[in-house]
């Protein structure tokens, strides 16, 4: 496994760019974090200076435990977020998480971002496996996982307490580097 660089590497894929967060993303991040679905299913940035802390933590890869990006559309407007995190160097695996801003949903951004981040994780970081978890009720996230090539591997009962305070059942999806074949950019 390769150690990630200390800051975000720009990744381009058809119709999207994965890039560092920038000061001009603040208004879009504030609007995204105010969205009920993002607030329910994703830990976010709340409280004073929260957006700046969020951007700073996502742009700092120096601990080598995550690779995180702002997802931008072809005009370079922020449309979402994707992260490969909880990187386990011994096992060669990590989790992947994402969200899409309300103004960008149902346009394929999440599937493309998860695909690009997965190829980076397997190719540039040398990971072997990615895990993707989502609440069973989050049907959109399940559709993204399947469309990005992740296999549904099971349901974990009451495995995570989301922002509503309830422990929800979660689907576990997995993707192996070998599932992508030569597309893994090795």
N, CA and C atoms as an extended XYZ file, in Angstrom:
558
Properties=species:S:1:pos:R:3:atomname:S:1:resname:S:1:resid:I:1 pbc="F F F"
N         0.835       -1.180        0.000 N   UNK     1
C         0.000        0.000        0.000 CA  UNK     1
C         0.878        1.240        0.000 C   UNK     1
N         0.477        2.226       -0.757 N   UNK     2
C         1.209        3.480       -0.879 CA  UNK     2
C         0.627        4.519        0.069 C   UNK     2
N         1.458        5.313        0.673 N   UNK     3
C         0.997        6.391        1.545 CA  UNK     3
C         0.393        7.499        0.686 C   UNK     3
N        -0.786        7.993        1.066 N   UNK     4
C        -1.376        9.090        0.292 CA  UNK     4
C        -0.520       10.348        0.387 C   UNK     4
N        -0.599       11.217       -0.611 N   UNK     5
C         0.067       12.510       -0.493 CA  UNK     5
C        -0.542       13.295        0.668 C   UNK     5
N         0.067       14.409        1.047 N   UNK     6
C        -0.400       15.160        2.219 CA  UNK     6
C        -1.594       16.069        1.935 C   UNK     6
N        -1.941       16.241        0.665 N   UNK     7
C        -3.092       17.075        0.315 CA  UNK     7
C        -3.781       16.479       -0.910 C   UNK     7
N        -5.020       16.912       -1.190 N   UNK     8
C        -5.792       16.297       -2.264 CA  UNK     8
C        -5.115       16.337       -3.631 C   UNK     8
N        -5.204       15.211       -4.296 N   UNK     9
C        -4.748       15.067       -5.665 CA  UNK     9
C        -5.977       15.267       -6.551 C   UNK     9
N        -5.856       16.106       -7.550 N   UNK    10
C        -6.966       16.342       -8.479 CA  UNK    10
C        -7.178       15.082       -9.320 C   UNK    10
N        -8.433       14.650       -9.389 N   UNK    11
C        -8.793       13.472      -10.170 CA  UNK    11
C        -9.905       13.891      -11.131 C   UNK    11
N        -9.676       13.682      -12.411 N   UNK    12
C       -10.685       14.024      -13.405 CA  UNK    12
C       -11.306       12.752      -13.948 C   UNK    12
N       -12.608       12.786      -14.129 N   UNK    13
C       -13.360       11.673      -14.701 CA  UNK    13
C       -14.453       12.291      -15.571 C   UNK    13
N       -15.048       11.521      -16.453 N   UNK    14
C       -16.084       12.102      -17.315 CA  UNK    14
C       -17.177       12.812      -16.514 C   UNK    14
N       -17.341       14.111      -16.785 N   UNK    15
C       -18.404       14.890      -16.173 CA  UNK    15
C       -18.188       15.364      -14.757 C   UNK    15
N       -17.028       15.032      -14.146 N   UNK    16
C       -16.755       15.477      -12.768 CA  UNK    16
C       -15.263       15.721      -12.574 C   UNK    16
N       -14.984       16.447      -11.506 N   UNK    17
C       -13.615       16.631      -11.030 CA  UNK    17
C       -13.635       16.416       -9.526 C   UNK    17
N       -12.704       15.619       -9.019 N   UNK    18
C       -12.478       15.513       -7.583 CA  UNK    18
C       -11.315       16.452       -7.296 C   UNK    18
N       -11.516       17.385       -6.374 N   UNK    19
C       -10.506       18.399       -6.102 CA  UNK    19
C       -10.536       18.794       -4.638 C   UNK    19
N        -9.584       19.628       -4.247 N   UNK    20
C        -9.563       20.179       -2.892 CA  UNK    20
C       -10.752       21.126       -2.703 C   UNK    20
N       -11.150       21.283       -1.451 N   UNK    21
C       -12.154       22.289       -1.117 CA  UNK    21
C       -11.495       23.651       -1.173 C   UNK    21
N       -12.267       24.663       -1.615 N   UNK    22
C       -11.746       26.026       -1.773 CA  UNK    22
C       -12.660       27.022       -1.058 C   UNK    22
N       -12.140       28.209       -0.769 N   UNK    23
C       -12.983       29.222       -0.108 CA  UNK    23
C       -14.277       29.521       -0.852 C   UNK    23
N       -14.277       29.427       -2.174 N   UNK    24
C       -15.514       29.720       -2.899 CA  UNK    24
C       -16.549       28.590       -2.797 C   UNK    24
N       -16.220       27.504       -2.085 N   UNK    25
C       -17.181       26.421       -1.837 CA  UNK    25
C       -18.014       26.660       -0.575 C   UNK    25
N       -17.682       27.652        0.217 N   UNK    26
C       -18.318       27.836        1.526 CA  UNK    26
C       -19.839       27.941        1.422 C   UNK    26
N       -20.356       28.796        0.551 N   UNK    27
C       -21.813       28.977        0.454 CA  UNK    27
C       -22.501       27.673        0.050 C   UNK    27
N       -21.919       26.951       -0.903 N   UNK    28
C       -22.521       25.685       -1.318 CA  UNK    28
C       -22.451       24.652       -0.197 C   UNK    28
N       -21.364       24.624        0.565 N   UNK    29
C       -21.275       23.690        1.697 CA  UNK    29
C       -22.306       24.035        2.763 C   UNK    29
N       -22.471       25.309        3.064 N   UNK    30
C       -23.478       25.706        4.050 CA  UNK    30
C       -24.871       25.270        3.605 C   UNK    30
N       -25.182       25.451        2.326 N   UNK    31
C       -26.492       25.035        1.806 CA  UNK    31
C       -26.629       23.511        1.856 C   UNK    31
N       -25.582       22.791        1.500 N   UNK    32
C       -25.643       21.327        1.522 CA  UNK    32
C       -25.842       20.813        2.939 C   UNK    32
N       -25.105       21.353        3.898 N   UNK    33
C       -25.221       20.872        5.272 CA  UNK    33
C       -26.562       21.231        5.903 C   UNK    33
N       -27.292       22.172        5.313 N   UNK    34
C       -28.631       22.517        5.801 CA  UNK    34
C       -29.693       21.556        5.256 C   UNK    34
N       -29.327       20.730        4.275 N   UNK    35
C       -30.257       19.780        3.674 CA  UNK    35
C       -30.582       18.667        4.668 C   UNK    35
N       -31.852       18.347        4.831 N   UNK    36
C       -32.269       17.346        5.817 CA  UNK    36
C       -31.685       15.967        5.550 C   UNK    36
N       -31.637       15.546        4.294 N   UNK    37
C       -31.112       14.210        3.981 CA  UNK    37
C       -29.618       14.122        4.279 C   UNK    37
N       -28.870       15.154        3.930 N   UNK    38
C       -27.431       15.136        4.226 CA  UNK    38
C       -27.224       15.145        5.738 C   UNK    38
N       -27.987       15.976        6.436 N   UNK    39
C       -27.845       16.043        7.899 CA  UNK    39
C       -28.207       14.718        8.570 C   UNK    39
N       -29.192       14.001        8.044 N   UNK    40
C       -29.599       12.734        8.651 CA  UNK    40
C       -28.581       11.630        8.407 C   UNK    40
N       -28.140       11.452        7.161 N   UNK    41
C       -27.352       10.281        6.797 CA  UNK    41
C       -25.845       10.487        6.843 C   UNK    41
N       -25.384       11.714        7.009 N   UNK    42
C       -23.938       11.981        6.961 CA  UNK    42
C       -23.508       12.863        8.121 C   UNK    42
N       -22.397       12.508        8.764 N   UNK    43
C       -21.857       13.458        9.732 CA  UNK    43
C       -21.402       14.684        8.961 C   UNK    43
N       -21.715       15.840        9.459 N   UNK    44
C       -21.393       17.050        8.706 CA  UNK    44
C       -20.709       18.081        9.555 C   UNK    44
N       -20.834       19.284        9.102 N   UNK    45
C       -20.193       20.415        9.758 CA  UNK    45
C       -21.278       21.302       10.351 C   UNK    45
N       -21.287       21.394       11.662 N   UNK    46
C       -22.304       22.175       12.338 CA  UNK    46
C       -21.647       23.032       13.401 C   UNK    46
N       -22.218       24.202       13.642 N   UNK    47
C       -21.686       25.107       14.655 CA  UNK    47
C       -20.782       26.163       14.042 C   UNK    47
N       -20.271       27.075       14.891 N   UNK    48
C       -19.427       28.160       14.404 CA  UNK    48
C       -18.166       27.636       13.718 C   UNK    48
N       -17.832       28.239       12.620 N   UNK    49
C       -16.628       27.900       11.850 CA  UNK    49
C       -16.600       26.447       11.391 C   UNK    49
N       -17.754       25.787       11.392 N   UNK    50
C       -17.794       24.363       11.072 CA  UNK    50
C       -17.395       24.073        9.636 C   UNK    50
N       -17.836       24.891        8.698 N   UNK    51
C       -17.520       24.641        7.294 CA  UNK    51
C       -16.015       24.777        7.063 C   UNK    51
N       -15.408       25.782        7.671 N   UNK    52
C       -13.959       25.955        7.521 CA  UNK    52
C       -13.199       24.773        8.125 C   UNK    52
N       -13.670       24.283        9.272 N   UNK    53
C       -13.030       23.104        9.885 CA  UNK    53
C       -13.203       21.871        8.995 C   UNK    53
N       -14.391       21.711        8.433 N   UNK    54
C       -14.662       20.597        7.537 CA  UNK    54
C       -13.700       20.643        6.345 C   UNK    54
N       -13.614       21.806        5.695 N   UNK    55
C       -12.740       21.929        4.528 CA  UNK    55
C       -11.286       21.670        4.904 C   UNK    55
N       -10.855       22.209        6.015 N   UNK    56
C        -9.473       22.024        6.445 CA  UNK    56
C        -9.162       20.562        6.716 C   UNK    56
N       -10.062       19.868        7.400 N   UNK    57
C        -9.809       18.457        7.718 CA  UNK    57
C        -9.825       17.596        6.460 C   UNK    57
N       -10.719       17.895        5.521 N   UNK    58
C       -10.781       17.107        4.283 CA  UNK    58
C        -9.593       17.390        3.374 C   UNK    58
N        -9.052       18.600        3.435 N   UNK    59
C        -7.896       18.951        2.602 CA  UNK    59
C        -6.566       18.515        3.204 C   UNK    59
N        -6.566       18.054        4.442 N   UNK    60
C        -5.333       17.622        5.114 CA  UNK    60
C        -5.246       16.104        5.100 C   UNK    60
N        -4.431       15.576        4.225 N   UNK    61
C        -4.264       14.131        4.109 CA  UNK    61
C        -3.016       13.658        4.844 C   UNK    61
N        -2.386       14.510        5.619 N   UNK    62
C        -1.066       14.202        6.191 CA  UNK    62
C        -1.060       13.021        7.162 C   UNK    62
N        -2.189       12.681        7.772 N   UNK    63
C        -2.223       11.517        8.668 CA  UNK    63
C        -2.325       10.190        7.909 C   UNK    63
N        -2.487       10.252        6.602 N   UNK    64
C        -2.554        9.070        5.732 CA  UNK    64
C        -3.706        8.129        6.100 C   UNK    64
N        -4.768        8.681        6.726 N   UNK    65
C        -5.907        7.839        7.098 CA  UNK    65
C        -7.133        8.090        6.229 C   UNK    65
N        -7.026        9.026        5.281 N   UNK    66
C        -8.143        9.298        4.382 CA  UNK    66
C        -7.647       10.011        3.126 C   UNK    66
N        -8.493        9.958        2.111 N   UNK    67
C        -8.336       10.745        0.886 CA  UNK    67
C        -9.720       11.305        0.606 C   UNK    67
N        -9.859       12.615        0.679 N   UNK    68
C       -11.180       13.241        0.590 CA  UNK    68
C       -11.170       14.339       -0.460 C   UNK    68
N       -12.292       14.482       -1.122 N   UNK    69
C       -12.392       15.476       -2.179 CA  UNK    69
C       -13.742       16.185       -2.178 C   UNK    69
N       -13.713       17.411       -2.685 N   UNK    70
C       -14.922       18.076       -3.147 CA  UNK    70
C       -15.212       17.492       -4.518 C   UNK    70
N       -16.471       17.229       -4.812 N   UNK    71
C       -16.875       16.775       -6.136 CA  UNK    71
C       -17.434       17.994       -6.853 C   UNK    71
N       -16.879       18.282       -8.036 N   UNK    72
C       -17.313       19.447       -8.797 CA  UNK    72
C       -17.845       19.023      -10.162 C   UNK    72
N       -18.793       19.808      -10.660 N   UNK    73
C       -19.356       19.551      -11.988 CA  UNK    73
C       -18.438       20.153      -13.066 C   UNK    73
N       -18.797       20.047      -14.335 N   UNK    74
C       -17.921       20.575      -15.389 CA  UNK    74
C       -17.678       22.087      -15.322 C   UNK    74
N       -18.555       22.833      -14.625 N   UNK    75
C       -18.327       24.276      -14.453 CA  UNK    75
C       -17.478       24.564      -13.221 C   UNK    75
N       -17.085       23.527      -12.507 N   UNK    76
C       -16.283       23.570      -11.286 CA  UNK    76
C       -17.078       23.970      -10.047 C   UNK    76
N       -18.412       23.906      -10.118 N   UNK    77
C       -19.240       24.160       -8.936 CA  UNK    77
C       -19.281       22.906       -8.077 C   UNK    77
N       -19.216       23.089       -6.773 N   UNK    78
C       -19.312       21.975       -5.840 CA  UNK    78
C       -20.694       21.322       -5.955 C   UNK    78
N       -20.685       19.996       -6.130 N   UNK    79
C       -21.944       19.251       -6.205 CA  UNK    79
C       -21.999       18.134       -5.173 C   UNK    79
N       -20.890       17.906       -4.456 N   UNK    80
C       -20.900       16.835       -3.474 CA  UNK    80
C       -19.552       16.626       -2.837 C   UNK    80
N       -19.434       15.482       -2.181 N   UNK    81
C       -18.240       15.118       -1.442 CA  UNK    81
C       -18.041       13.616       -1.540 C   UNK    81
N       -16.779       13.191       -1.579 N   UNK    82
C       -16.465       11.767       -1.539 CA  UNK    82
C       -15.189       11.588       -0.743 C   UNK    82
N       -15.137       10.540        0.077 N   UNK    83
C       -13.962       10.264        0.907 CA  UNK    83
C       -13.694        8.774        0.966 C   UNK    83
N       -12.439        8.439        0.892 N   UNK    84
C       -11.949        7.103        1.221 CA  UNK    84
C       -11.329        7.287        2.600 C   UNK    84
N       -11.873        6.635        3.615 N   UNK    85
C       -11.452        6.932        4.986 CA  UNK    85
C       -11.335        5.649        5.808 C   UNK    85
N       -10.877        5.809        7.025 N   UNK    86
C       -10.571        4.659        7.886 CA  UNK    86
C        -9.643        3.705        7.142 C   UNK    86
N        -8.625        4.289        6.511 N   UNK    87
C        -7.660        3.498        5.750 CA  UNK    87
C        -6.882        2.617        6.720 C   UNK    87
N        -6.935        1.322        6.493 N   UNK    88
C        -6.210        0.336        7.298 CA  UNK    88
C        -5.049       -0.163        6.450 C   UNK    88
N        -3.866        0.335        6.745 N   UNK    89
C        -2.682        0.000        5.943 CA  UNK    89
C        -2.317       -1.476        6.067 C   UNK    89
N        -2.523       -2.080        7.249 N   UNK    90
C        -2.192       -3.496        7.416 CA  UNK    90
C        -3.097       -4.398        6.572 C   UNK    90
N        -4.375       -4.105        6.564 N   UNK    91
C        -5.328       -4.929        5.821 CA  UNK    91
C        -5.483       -4.491        4.358 C   UNK    91
N        -5.067       -3.266        4.063 N   UNK    92
C        -5.215       -2.762        2.702 CA  UNK    92
C        -6.661       -2.478        2.340 C   UNK    92
N        -7.420       -1.976        3.324 N   UNK    93
C        -8.811       -1.670        3.037 CA  UNK    93
C        -9.206       -0.328        3.633 C   UNK    93
N       -10.394        0.122        3.273 N   UNK    94
C       -10.908        1.410        3.749 CA  UNK    94
C       -12.403        1.444        3.495 C   UNK    94
N       -13.043        2.469        4.051 N   UNK    95
C       -14.451        2.731        3.781 CA  UNK    95
C       -14.544        3.867        2.771 C   UNK    95
N       -15.659        3.944        2.092 N   UNK    96
C       -15.920        5.058        1.183 CA  UNK    96
C       -17.270        5.655        1.546 C   UNK    96
N       -17.342        6.965        1.524 N   UNK    97
C       -18.574        7.672        1.835 CA  UNK    97
C       -18.737        8.858        0.902 C   UNK    97
N       -19.956        9.330        0.766 N   UNK    98
C       -20.248       10.387       -0.198 CA  UNK    98
C       -21.580       11.029        0.135 C   UNK    98
N       -21.785       12.202       -0.402 N   UNK    99
C       -23.092       12.835       -0.418 CA  UNK    99
C       -23.165       13.736       -1.645 C   UNK    99
N       -24.374       14.034       -2.062 N   UNK   100
C       -24.592       14.912       -3.215 CA  UNK   100
C       -25.521       16.038       -2.778 C   UNK   100
N       -25.160       17.247       -3.168 N   UNK   101
C       -25.953       18.427       -2.830 CA  UNK   101
C       -27.335       18.336       -3.483 C   UNK   101
N       -28.338       18.935       -2.853 N   UNK   102
C       -29.707       18.833       -3.377 CA  UNK   102
C       -29.845       19.290       -4.832 C   UNK   102
N       -29.101       20.310       -5.236 N   UNK   103
C       -29.216       20.846       -6.597 CA  UNK   103
C       -28.548       19.943       -7.647 C   UNK   103
N       -27.880       18.891       -7.200 N   UNK   104
C       -27.129       18.051       -8.132 CA  UNK   104
C       -27.578       16.589       -8.124 C   UNK   104
N       -28.620       16.278       -7.389 N   UNK   105
C       -29.038       14.881       -7.270 CA  UNK   105
C       -29.653       14.344       -8.556 C   UNK   105
N       -29.560       13.022       -8.692 N   UNK   106
C       -30.139       12.271       -9.810 CA  UNK   106
C       -29.545       12.679      -11.153 C   UNK   106
N       -28.263       13.050      -11.132 N   UNK   107
C       -27.556       13.404      -12.361 CA  UNK   107
C       -26.307       12.537      -12.554 C   UNK   107
N       -26.146       11.524      -11.706 N   UNK   108
C       -25.029       10.597      -11.862 CA  UNK   108
C       -23.727       11.025      -11.210 C   UNK   108
N       -23.734       12.139      -10.487 N   UNK   109
C       -22.487       12.611       -9.868 CA  UNK   109
C       -21.957       11.635       -8.826 C   UNK   109
N       -22.835       11.083       -8.013 N   UNK   110
C       -22.367       10.183       -6.948 CA  UNK   110
C       -21.725        8.934       -7.531 C   UNK   110
N       -22.345        8.328       -8.520 N   UNK   111
C       -21.791        7.113       -9.120 CA  UNK   111
C       -20.422        7.408       -9.733 C   UNK   111
N       -20.306        8.509      -10.463 N   UNK   112
C       -19.014        8.858      -11.081 CA  UNK   112
C       -17.966        9.174      -10.020 C   UNK   112
N       -18.364        9.873       -8.956 N   UNK   113
C       -17.403       10.223       -7.899 CA  UNK   113
C       -16.936        8.979       -7.148 C   UNK   113
N       -17.857        8.088       -6.817 N   UNK   114
C       -17.482        6.859       -6.119 CA  UNK   114
C       -16.578        6.013       -7.014 C   UNK   114
N       -16.882        5.959       -8.297 N   UNK   115
C       -16.035        5.212       -9.223 CA  UNK   115
C       -14.633        5.790       -9.315 C   UNK   115
N       -14.536        7.109       -9.433 N   UNK   116
C       -13.214        7.756       -9.537 CA  UNK   116
C       -12.421        7.593       -8.242 C   UNK   116
N       -13.079        7.777       -7.098 N   UNK   117
C       -12.388        7.624       -5.812 CA  UNK   117
C       -11.956        6.171       -5.600 C   UNK   117
N       -12.777        5.224       -6.039 N   UNK   118
C       -12.423        3.801       -5.912 CA  UNK   118
C       -11.197        3.481       -6.768 C   UNK   118
N       -11.182        3.966       -8.000 N   UNK   119
C       -10.015        3.725       -8.867 CA  UNK   119
C        -8.756        4.337       -8.271 C   UNK   119
N        -8.875        5.524       -7.668 N   UNK   120
C        -7.739        6.149       -7.001 CA  UNK   120
C        -7.276        5.277       -5.826 C   UNK   120
N        -8.233        4.800       -5.035 N   UNK   121
C        -7.891        3.993       -3.852 CA  UNK   121
C        -7.170        2.711       -4.246 C   UNK   121
N        -7.627        2.064       -5.289 N   UNK   122
C        -6.997        0.823       -5.720 CA  UNK   122
C        -5.703        1.089       -6.486 C   UNK   122
N        -5.722        2.067       -7.372 N   UNK   123
C        -4.564        2.327       -8.213 CA  UNK   123
C        -3.450        3.082       -7.520 C   UNK   123
N        -3.763        4.256       -6.989 N   UNK   124
C        -2.737        5.114       -6.394 CA  UNK   124
C        -2.370        4.709       -4.980 C   UNK   124
N        -3.350        4.241       -4.202 N   UNK   125
C        -3.067        3.869       -2.815 CA  UNK   125
C        -2.746        2.383       -2.660 C   UNK   125
N        -3.077        1.602       -3.651 N   UNK   126
C        -2.791        0.174       -3.594 CA  UNK   126
C        -3.683       -0.606       -2.650 C   UNK   126
N        -4.889       -0.098       -2.381 N   UNK   127
C        -5.804       -0.823       -1.503 CA  UNK   127
C        -6.321       -2.085       -2.192 C   UNK   127
N        -6.763       -3.014       -1.376 N   UNK   128
C        -7.296       -4.283       -1.858 CA  UNK   128
C        -8.829       -4.291       -1.857 C   UNK   128
N        -9.437       -3.609       -0.860 N   UNK   129
C       -10.890       -3.691       -0.667 CA  UNK   129
C       -11.436       -2.368       -0.153 C   UNK   129
N       -12.643       -2.035       -0.602 N   UNK   130
C       -13.390       -0.898       -0.077 CA  UNK   130
C       -14.722       -1.381        0.469 C   UNK   130
N       -15.110       -0.821        1.603 N   UNK   131
C       -16.400       -1.083        2.227 CA  UNK   131
C       -17.284        0.142        2.033 C   UNK   131
N       -18.573       -0.084        1.844 N   UNK   132
C       -19.530        1.005        1.741 CA  UNK   132
C       -20.731        0.608        2.596 C   UNK   132
N       -21.072        1.436        3.561 N   UNK   133
C       -22.201        1.196        4.448 CA  UNK   133
C       -23.241        2.297        4.224 C   UNK   133
N       -24.516        1.945        4.307 N   UNK   134
C       -25.576        2.953        4.274 CA  UNK   134
C       -26.791        2.400        5.006 C   UNK   134
N       -27.589        3.299        5.552 N   UNK   135
C       -28.828        2.880        6.205 CA  UNK   135
C       -29.733        2.210        5.185 C   UNK   135
N       -30.393        1.150        5.582 N   UNK   136
C       -31.287        0.419        4.680 CA  UNK   136
C       -32.326        1.362        4.081 C   UNK   136
N       -32.800        2.325        4.861 N   UNK   137
C       -33.823        3.262        4.375 CA  UNK   137
C       -33.298        4.214        3.302 C   UNK   137
N       -31.998        4.320        3.162 N   UNK   138
C       -31.404        5.250        2.198 CA  UNK   138
C       -31.278        4.552        0.835 C   UNK   138
N       -32.408        4.435        0.150 N   UNK   139
C       -32.463        3.707       -1.121 CA  UNK   139
C       -31.571        4.339       -2.189 C   UNK   139
N       -31.452        5.654       -2.184 N   UNK   140
C       -30.598        6.322       -3.168 CA  UNK   140
C       -29.147        5.907       -3.026 C   UNK   140
N       -28.685        5.784       -1.787 N   UNK   141
C       -27.308        5.366       -1.557 CA  UNK   141
C       -27.093        3.925       -1.980 C   UNK   141
N       -28.079        3.094       -1.795 N   UNK   142
C       -27.982        1.707       -2.232 CA  UNK   142
C       -27.852        1.653       -3.755 C   UNK   142
N       -28.642        2.449       -4.449 N   UNK   143
C       -28.580        2.490       -5.909 CA  UNK   143
C       -27.212        2.959       -6.386 C   UNK   143
N       -26.636        3.954       -5.705 N   UNK   144
C       -25.299        4.433       -6.058 CA  UNK   144
C       -24.277        3.315       -5.880 C   UNK   144
N       -24.321        2.640       -4.742 N   UNK   145
C       -23.359        1.570       -4.464 CA  UNK   145
C       -23.402        0.508       -5.557 C   UNK   145
N       -24.594        0.055       -5.893 N   UNK   146
C       -24.731       -0.995       -6.904 CA  UNK   146
C       -24.279       -0.508       -8.280 C   UNK   146
N       -24.653        0.711       -8.643 N   UNK   147
C       -24.265        1.253       -9.948 CA  UNK   147
C       -22.757        1.466      -10.053 C   UNK   147
N       -22.100        1.703       -8.910 N   UNK   148
C       -20.644        1.892       -8.899 CA  UNK   148
C       -19.896        0.564       -8.836 C   UNK   148
N       -20.622       -0.551       -8.842 N   UNK   149
C       -19.982       -1.867       -8.881 CA  UNK   149
C       -19.802       -2.548       -7.546 C   UNK   149
N       -20.254       -1.923       -6.460 N   UNK   150
C       -20.152       -2.545       -5.147 CA  UNK   150
C       -21.190       -3.654       -5.035 C   UNK   150
N       -20.802       -4.754       -4.461 N   UNK   151
C       -21.728       -5.876       -4.267 CA  UNK   151
C       -22.375       -5.787       -2.891 C   UNK   151
N       -23.668       -6.061       -2.852 N   UNK   152
C       -24.362       -6.120       -1.567 CA  UNK   152
C       -23.926       -7.405       -0.874 C   UNK   152
N       -23.368       -7.280        0.326 N   UNK   153
C       -22.826       -8.437        1.035 CA  UNK   153
C       -23.633       -8.817        2.259 C   UNK   153
N       -24.589       -7.989        2.635 N   UNK   154
C       -25.395       -8.347        3.782 CA  UNK   154
C       -26.008       -7.140        4.462 C   UNK   154
N       -26.782       -7.434        5.497 N   UNK   155
C       -27.422       -6.402        6.297 CA  UNK   155
C       -26.941       -6.536        7.734 C   UNK   155
N       -26.485       -5.441        8.273 N   UNK   156
C       -26.023       -5.405        9.665 CA  UNK   156
C       -27.143       -4.782       10.501 C   UNK   156
N       -27.592       -5.504       11.477 N   UNK   157
C       -28.735       -5.063       12.278 CA  UNK   157
C       -28.347       -3.966       13.258 C   UNK   157
N       -29.138       -2.888       13.239 N   UNK   158
C       -28.979       -1.767       14.168 CA  UNK   158
C       -27.508       -1.417       14.377 C   UNK   158
N       -26.792       -1.246       13.300 N   UNK   159
C       -25.337       -1.122       13.381 CA  UNK   159
C       -24.814        0.295       13.540 C   UNK   159
N       -25.630        1.316       13.250 N   UNK   160
C       -25.108        2.678       13.336 CA  UNK   160
C       -26.218        3.620       13.775 C   UNK   160
N       -25.872        4.489       14.730 N   UNK   161
C       -26.833        5.493       15.188 CA  UNK   161
C       -26.636        6.753       14.354 C   UNK   161
N       -27.642        7.084       13.593 N   UNK   162
C       -27.612        8.262       12.732 CA  UNK   162
C       -28.092        9.491       13.499 C   UNK   162
N       -28.148       10.616       12.808 N   UNK   163
C       -28.465       11.890       13.453 CA  UNK   163
C       -29.846       11.920       14.099 C   UNK   163
N       -30.732       11.021       13.703 N   UNK   164
C       -32.058       10.977       14.332 CA  UNK   164
C       -32.037       10.264       15.677 C   UNK   164
N       -30.862        9.780       16.087 N   UNK   165
C       -30.713        9.112       17.370 CA  UNK   165
C       -31.089        7.637       17.358 C   UNK   165
N       -31.466        7.111       16.207 N   UNK   166
C       -31.910        5.727       16.078 CA  UNK   166
C       -30.780        4.878       15.494 C   UNK   166
N       -30.603        3.692       16.051 N   UNK   167
C       -29.674        2.723       15.464 CA  UNK   167
C       -30.382        2.065       14.276 C   UNK   167
N       -29.907        2.349       13.086 N   UNK   168
C       -30.515        1.831       11.865 CA  UNK   168
C       -29.789        0.572       11.395 C   UNK   168
N       -30.547       -0.326       10.772 N   UNK   169
C       -29.924       -1.425       10.038 CA  UNK   169
C       -29.168       -0.807        8.867 C   UNK   169
N       -28.051       -1.432        8.518 N   UNK   170
C       -27.262       -0.943        7.387 CA  UNK   170
C       -26.976       -2.057        6.398 C   UNK   170
N       -26.938       -1.674        5.141 N   UNK   171
C       -26.424       -2.578        4.119 CA  UNK   171
C       -24.913       -2.445        4.093 C   UNK   171
N       -24.249       -3.563        3.917 N   UNK   172
C       -22.805       -3.603        3.701 CA  UNK   172
C       -22.585       -3.953        2.238 C   UNK   172
N       -21.825       -3.112        1.556 N   UNK   173
C       -21.424       -3.370        0.177 CA  UNK   173
C       -19.900       -3.442        0.153 C   UNK   173
N       -19.354       -4.221       -0.753 N   UNK   174
C       -17.910       -4.331       -0.878 CA  UNK   174
C       -17.472       -4.293       -2.330 C   UNK   174
N       -16.265       -3.782       -2.523 N   UNK   175
C       -15.653       -3.738       -3.847 CA  UNK   175
C       -14.193       -4.125       -3.684 C   UNK   175
N       -13.741       -5.061       -4.507 N   UNK   176
C       -12.343       -5.479       -4.518 CA  UNK   176
C       -11.634       -4.840       -5.698 C   UNK   176
N       -10.340       -4.640       -5.558 N   UNK   177
C        -9.558       -4.102       -6.669 CA  UNK   177
C        -9.738       -4.979       -7.899 C   UNK   177
N        -9.795       -6.278       -7.697 N   UNK   178
C        -9.937       -7.200       -8.829 CA  UNK   178
C       -11.301       -7.075       -9.512 C   UNK   178
N       -12.305       -6.512       -8.820 N   UNK   179
C       -13.612       -6.301       -9.442 CA  UNK   179
C       -13.533       -5.273      -10.575 C   UNK   179
N       -12.578       -4.343      -10.453 N   UNK   180
C       -12.443       -3.309      -11.483 CA  UNK   180
C       -11.527       -3.734      -12.613 C   UNK   180
N       -10.736       -4.764      -12.386 N   UNK   181
C        -9.823       -5.230      -13.411 CA  UNK   181
C        -8.823       -4.146      -13.793 C   UNK   181
N        -8.500       -4.025      -15.082 N   UNK   182
C        -7.487       -3.049      -15.498 CA  UNK   182
C        -7.928       -1.603      -15.300 C   UNK   182
N        -9.236       -1.363      -15.059 N   UNK   183
C        -9.715        0.010      -14.835 CA  UNK   183
C        -9.216        0.586      -13.520 C   UNK   183
N        -8.629       -0.228      -12.661 N   UNK   184
C        -8.188        0.250      -11.347 CA  UNK   184
C        -7.011        1.198      -11.436 C   UNK   184
N        -6.508        1.462      -12.667 N   UNK   185
C        -5.457        2.479      -12.851 CA  UNK   185
C        -4.169        2.133      -12.152 C   UNK   185
N        -3.767        0.928      -12.179 N   UNK   186
C        -2.570        0.540      -11.445 CA  UNK   186
C        -1.331        0.856      -12.217 C   UNK   186
